[in-house]
């Protein structure tokens, strides 16, 4: 079972790591990242070691620049040393660090990073039992918890390029969700229901 994921990345790729962390959080996965939850009483090395050892999976963000990052390579080395599952996300044109160059990576381009997130979530669902979806309603601001949409329905929405649809349990308004990341479409949504999703909506 995977319930906690460590996201390894170069500091310059923090924007991608944050998007990934938020998406994993929506489907009930706790994620650790090195730059979050900094504590003055615990060194960075100790925090990273603790977080990796207490995760069931390491996701390595291998971007064109970040794949050469000492931070990324050292964290991958620690995960390999304890035989942890490693899933690389490989940006187009990037070379994987040698410790994981034999693994099958999930390819991505920055402009369609959500596609890779969707494949990652689907892959984790095949290894674990993910049941809950946590979403903040863009209209009333309340966070609600619902059953996670069945994967067949998610796949169908992605193939058709359409949003998933749910109802806010607080304000009863319709919420449209990107089927790849489960991110809610911001703003008024009723008039947007027929629209297909596009990256960075």
Secondary structure, DSSP 8 states (H G I E B T S, - for coil): ---EEEEE--GGGHHHHHHHHHHHHHTT-EEEETTSS--TTS-HHHHHHHHHHT-SEEEEEE-TTGGG-HHHHHHHHHHHHTT-EEEEEEETT----GGGTTS--EEE-GGGHHHHHHHHHHHHHHHS---EEEEE-TTT--EEEEE---HHHHHHHHHHTB-EEEE-TTT--EEEE-TTT--B--S--GGGTT-B--TT-
